[in-house]
């Protein structure tokens, strides 16, 4: 018997002996009570990206009785420490583990689900890896940075049997007043709807600054091109006017995807085309001001920034009512976060299943490409490409820094 084998056997006997000698205690927390379900009935969760929206998502999940929040990850030391303190204070212990590298969190076999609220350029890499590691995923909008990422995220969710929810609470929360009459048939056949959202993404040429915070800058950049640290470049502010990562094309699609996820999501829900993608985008100019119209396979037109038209202005045929149909709603209790947790339990598709979320993101991405090229485009949803259009097809995806490929 080798030294390693003798030592291992001795440790095993010591460990099992101690286990036999000590009484086995089942705590009330493990068994559950009126205020807290048994451990076996709680969803074990972790969070990746805990600034701003991530902090809000953490709070929603943390305060659910049917969730046990055990881990979090952020590349900012201050954000990470504060987030851990929040969890520890909630549970009255020091058990929450804080990570700098998301891969360590995803490698944990005890975690059932994760929420992701990093900058957009990280979403696909992290969400796909979470699916591979057997985690259900709640990912903030916009779920994708490029057109190619969407089908890959859908494929990962389906292949590994994961519940995957997109994160726009506004699609149902803000636009219900339009959805109800539309689905009740009161607007008749909807011919068109307009979405006003700006601005377009911009290049980021901010100068290097001295790093005034403790941040893993290389990991923050991740798959994005290398660039020098600048506080505005990585700010989690909700600004889309040059003061945060949301403004810049390396990390986001600007207002077109950031707010577009809400507004286009609401428009496609109102018109019941969430399961479809546009087949053509027409580029218009009026008095030198560009705007777009998207044509869907069923003939619906969604306008973007149509001149002199209000946001979500609908052209229908109210004199010709259509049959009413039930409006899809959240499952469970607690809004979109509760919908996700309920679906983790039942294995149903959530209200914003990843496929529906991706279809919304496609609208924004097609618009950004049409504006960038300043011309009309045709889109083949089945092939996920612009037929016969090499220039546009080069914009379906982008290069990523190693090792962050999808």
C-alpha positions in Angstrom: 0.0 0.0 0.0 1.4 3.4 -1.0 1.9 6.3 1.3 -0.9 8.2 -0.5 -3.3 5.2 -0.1 -2.5 4.7 3.6 -3.0 8.4 4.3 -6.3 8.5 2.4 -7.6 5.4 4.2 -6.7 6.8 7.6 -8.4 10.1 6.8 -11.5 8.3 5.6 -11.7 6.2 8.8 -11.2 9.3 10.9 -13.9 11.2 9.0 -16.5 8.4 9.1 -15.8 7.7 12.7 -16.4 11.3 13.6 -19.6 11.2 11.6 -20.8 8.1 13.5 -20.0 9.6 16.9 -21.6 12.9 16.3 -25.4 13.2 16.3 -27.0 14.0 13.0 -28.9 17.3 13.4 -31.5 18.5 10.9 -32.0 22.2 11.3 -35.4 24.0 11.0 -34.0 25.9 8.0 -33.3 22.6 6.2 -36.8 21.3 7.0 -38.5 24.5 6.2 -41.3 26.3 7.9 -44.1 28.8 7.2 -41.7 31.5 6.3 -39.1 29.4 4.4 -39.6 26.3 2.2 -37.4 23.3 2.9 -33.9 23.3 1.3 -35.1 20.7 -1.2 -37.8 23.1 -2.4 -35.5 26.1 -2.8 -33.7 27.1 -6.1 -30.0 27.7 -5.4 -28.9 30.8 -7.3 -25.9 32.8 -8.2 -25.5 36.2 -9.9 -23.0 37.4 -12.5 -22.6 41.2 -12.9 -24.0 42.9 -9.8 -24.0 46.6 -10.8 -27.1 48.5 -11.4 -29.6 46.1 -13.1 -27.7 43.2 -11.6 -28.1 44.6 -8.1 -31.8 45.0 -8.8 -32.1 41.4 -10.0 -30.1 40.2 -7.0 -32.6 41.9 -4.7 -35.6 40.4 -6.4 -34.2 36.9 -6.3 -32.6 37.2 -2.8 -35.9 38.2 -1.2 -37.8 35.2 -2.6 -38.5 32.5 0.0 -38.1 29.8 -2.6 -34.5 30.9 -3.5 -31.3 30.3 -1.7 -28.7 32.8 -3.0 -25.2 31.4 -2.5 -22.7 33.1 -4.9 -22.0 36.1 -6.9 -19.4 37.4 -9.4 -18.2 40.8 -10.4 -14.9 42.1 -11.7 -15.2 45.2 -9.5 -13.9 44.7 -6.0 -16.2 47.3 -4.4 -19.3 46.0 -6.2 -18.4 42.4 -5.3 -17.8 43.2 -1.6 -21.0 45.2 -1.2 -23.1 42.5 -3.0 -21.7 39.8 -0.7 -22.4 41.9 2.4 -26.0 42.3 1.2 -26.5 38.5 0.9 -24.8 37.8 4.1 -26.8 40.4 6.0 -30.0 38.9 4.5 -29.2 35.4 5.8 -27.3 36.4 8.9 -24.1 34.4 8.0 -21.0 34.7 5.9 -21.8 31.8 3.5 -22.1 33.7 0.2 -19.1 33.2 -1.9 -17.9 36.1 -4.1 -15.9 35.4 -7.3 -14.0 37.6 -9.7 -14.1 35.0 -12.6 -17.5 33.8 -13.6 -16.2 30.4 -14.7 -15.5 29.5 -11.0 -19.1 30.2 -10.1 -20.5 28.3 -13.1 -18.3 25.3 -12.2 -20.2 24.8 -8.9 -22.5 21.8 -9.0 -24.8 23.0 -6.3 -26.1 26.0 -8.2 -29.3 25.5 -10.1 -29.7 28.9 -11.9 -27.9 32.1 -12.5 -28.9 35.7 -13.4 -26.6 37.6 -15.8 -26.5 41.4 -15.9 -23.1 42.1 -17.3 -22.5 44.5 -20.3 -24.0 43.1 -23.5 -20.8 41.9 -25.0 -20.5 39.2 -22.4 -24.0 37.8 -22.5 -23.6 35.1 -25.1 -20.3 33.7 -23.8 -21.6 33.5 -20.2 -25.1 32.3 -21.0 -24.0 29.5 -23.3 -21.4 28.3 -20.8 -24.0 28.4 -18.0 -26.2 26.1 -20.1 -23.3 23.8 -20.7 -22.8 23.7 -16.9 -26.4 22.7 -16.3 -27.6 26.1 -15.1 -30.9 27.7 -15.9 -30.4 31.3 -17.0 -32.1 34.7 -16.5 -30.2 37.2 -18.7 -30.8 40.9 -18.9 -31.8 42.5 -22.1 -30.6 43.0 -24.8 -29.7 39.3 -24.7 -27.4 39.5 -27.7 -24.8 41.8 -29.2 -24.8 40.3 -32.7 -27.2 38.4 -35.0 -25.2 35.2 -34.9 -25.3 35.0 -31.1 -29.0 34.5 -30.9 -29.3 31.1 -32.6 -26.3 29.9 -30.6 -27.9 30.8 -27.3 -31.2 29.2 -28.3 -29.4 26.0 -29.4 -27.5 25.8 -26.1 -30.7 26.2 -24.1 -32.5 23.5 -26.1 -29.5 21.1 -26.3 -28.9 21.1 -22.5 -32.6 21.4 -21.6 -32.3 24.7 -19.8 -34.9 27.3 -18.8 -33.7 30.5 -20.3 -35.5 33.8 -19.8 -34.8 37.2 -21.2 -35.0 40.1 -18.8 -37.3 42.9 -20.0 -39.9 43.5 -17.4 -41.4 46.3 -19.5 -42.7 44.1 -22.4 -45.7 43.1 -20.2 -45.5 45.6 -17.4 -45.5 48.8 -19.5 -47.4 47.9 -22.6 -50.3 45.9 -21.2 -52.7 48.8 -22.0 -51.9 48.3 -25.7 -51.7 44.5 -25.5 -55.2 43.9 -24.0 -57.3 45.6 -26.6 -55.1 44.3 -29.5 -55.4 40.7 -28.3 -59.2 41.2 -27.6 -59.6 42.0 -31.2 -60.7 45.6 -30.6 -58.1 47.0 -33.0 -59.0 44.6 -35.8 -56.1 43.6 -38.0 -53.1 45.7 -37.1 -51.4 47.0 -40.3 -48.5 48.9 -38.7 -47.0 50.1 -35.4 -44.3 52.7 -34.8 -41.4 52.5 -32.4 -39.4 55.6 -31.5 -36.0 54.8 -29.9 -32.5 56.4 -30.1 -29.6 56.8 -30.2 -27.6 54.5 -32.5 -24.3 53.0 -31.1 -21.1 55.0 -31.5 -17.4 54.3 -31.6 -15.5 54.8 -28.4 -12.4 56.8 -28.7 -12.1 57.9 -25.0 -8.6 58.5 -23.8 -6.8 56.4 -21.2 -7.4 57.3 -17.6 -5.7 56.4 -14.4 -7.7 53.6 -12.8 -9.5 55.0 -9.8 -11.2 51.7 -8.8 -10.1 48.1 -8.3 -11.3 46.3 -11.4 -10.0 43.4 -13.4 -9.9 45.4 -16.6 -8.8 42.6 -18.9 -11.7 40.5 -17.7 -14.1 43.4 -18.0 -13.2 43.7 -21.6 -13.3 40.0 -22.2 -14.3 39.3 -25.8 -14.3 43.0 -26.8 -11.3 44.6 -28.5 -8.6 45.7 -26.1 -8.9 49.4 -25.1 -7.5 51.5 -22.3 -9.4 52.0 -19.1 -11.7 55.0 -19.0 -14.4 55.3 -16.3 -17.1 56.3 -18.9 -16.2 53.3 -21.1 -17.1 50.9 -18.3 -19.7 52.9 -16.4 -22.8 50.9 -15.6 -24.9 54.1 -15.8 -28.2 53.9 -17.7 -27.0 56.8 -19.9 -26.9 56.0 -23.6 -25.4 59.4 -24.5 -21.7 58.7 -24.2 -21.4 58.3 -20.5 -21.6 54.5 -20.2 -20.8 51.2 -22.0 -24.4 51.2 -23.3 -23.4 53.9 -25.8 -20.6 52.2 -27.5 -20.6 49.6 -30.3 -17.9 47.5 -28.8 -20.1 46.6 -25.9 -23.7 47.4 -26.9 -26.0 48.4 -29.7 -26.8 51.8 -28.2 -30.3 52.9 -27.5 -31.4 50.9 -30.5 -30.9 47.6 -28.5 -30.9 49.0 -24.9 -34.4 50.6 -25.1 -35.2 48.8 -28.3 -35.5 45.6 -26.3 -38.3 47.2 -24.4 -40.1 49.1 -27.2 -39.7 46.5 -30.0 -40.5 43.8 -27.5 -43.7 45.7 -26.7 -44.6 46.3 -30.3 -44.1 42.7 -31.4 -46.1 41.5 -28.4 -49.0 43.9 -29.2 -49.0 42.7 -32.8 -48.5 39.0 -31.9 -45.4 38.5 -34.0 -43.0 37.6 -31.1 -42.4 34.2 -32.8 -41.4 35.8 -36.1 -38.6 37.8 -37.5 -38.8 40.6 -40.2 -38.1 39.5 -43.8 -37.2 43.0 -45.1 -36.0 46.3 -43.7 -36.5 49.4 -45.9 -34.3 52.4 -45.4 -36.1 55.8 -45.9 -35.1 59.4 -45.7 -37.5 62.3 -45.3 -36.0 65.8 -45.4 -32.6 64.2 -44.8 -33.8 62.4 -41.7 -33.5 58.6 -41.9 -36.1 56.1 -40.7 -36.9 52.4 -41.2 -39.8 50.1 -42.0 -39.7 46.4 -41.2 -42.0 44.0 -43.1 -43.0 40.8 -41.5 -44.1 37.6 -43.3 -47.8 38.3 -42.3 -47.7 41.8 -43.8 -47.3 43.7 -40.6 -45.1 46.8 -40.8 -43.1 48.1 -37.8 -41.7 51.6 -38.3 -38.7 52.9 -36.5 -38.7 56.6 -35.9 -41.4 57.4 -38.5 -41.5 61.2 -38.8 -44.2 62.9 -36.8 -45.5 59.7 -35.3 -45.8 58.9 -31.6 -44.2 55.9 -30.0 -46.3 52.8 -30.4 -48.8 54.5 -32.6 -51.0 51.7 -34.1 -52.7 51.6 -37.5 -55.5 49.0 -37.2 -59.0 48.3 -38.5 -61.1 48.8 -35.4 -64.3 48.6 -37.5 -63.4 45.0 -38.4 -62.9 43.2 -35.0 -60.9 40.0 -35.0 -61.4 37.0 -32.7 -60.2 37.5 -29.2 -57.4 35.3 -27.9 -55.9 34.8 -24.4 -53.0 37.1 -23.5 -49.8 35.2 -22.4 -49.0 36.1 -18.8 -46.3 35.5 -16.2 -46.3 32.2 -14.4 -46.0 32.1 -10.6 -45.9 35.2 -8.5 -43.4 38.1 -8.4 -43.4 39.5 -12.0 -40.8 38.4 -14.5 -38.4 37.2 -11.8 -41.1 35.0 -10.3 -42.0 33.8 -13.8 -38.5 32.6 -14.2 -38.3 30.8 -10.8 -41.7 29.1 -11.4 -40.5 27.8 -14.8 -37.3 26.5 -13.2 -39.5 24.4 -11.0 -42.0 23.3 -13.7 -39.6 23.3 -16.7 -42.1 25.3 -18.7 -40.9 28.0 -21.1 -40.9 31.4 -19.4 -42.8 34.5 -20.7 -39.7 35.8 -22.4 -38.3 32.5 -23.5 -34.9 33.1 -25.1 -36.3 32.5 -28.6 -38.8 35.3 -28.2 -36.2 37.6 -26.7 -33.8 36.8 -29.6 -36.5 37.6 -32.1 -36.9 41.1 -30.5 -33.1 41.7 -30.5 -33.0 40.8 -34.2 -35.2 43.8 -35.0 -32.7 46.1 -33.3 -29.7 44.5 -34.9 -31.2 44.6 -38.4 -32.0 48.3 -37.8 -28.4 49.1 -36.7 -27.0 47.4 -39.8 -29.4 49.2 -42.1 -28.5 52.5 -40.7 -24.8 51.7 -40.8 -25.0 50.8 -44.5 -27.6 53.4 -45.2 -29.7 51.1 -47.4 -32.5 48.5 -47.4 -31.9 44.9 -46.5 -33.6 41.5 -47.0 -33.4 39.0 -44.2 -33.7 35.2 -44.4 -34.8 34.1 -40.9 -34.4 30.4 -41.6 -30.8 30.8 -43.0 -30.0 33.6 -40.6 -28.3 35.7 -43.3 -28.9 38.5 -45.8 -29.4 36.6 -49.0 -26.8 37.5 -51.7 -25.5 40.4 -49.7 -21.9 39.9 -48.7 -21.4 43.4 -47.3 -24.3 43.0 -44.8 -23.4 39.4 -44.0 -20.0 40.6 -42.7 -21.9 42.4 -40.0 -23.9 39.3 -38.7 -21.1 38.7 -36.2 -17.8 40.2 -35.1 -14.3 39.1 -34.0 -13.7 38.2 -30.4 -10.6 38.2 -28.3 -9.2 34.8 -27.3 -10.2 32.7 -25.5 -13.8 34.1 -25.6 -15.2 32.4 -28.7 -18.8 31.2 -29.1 
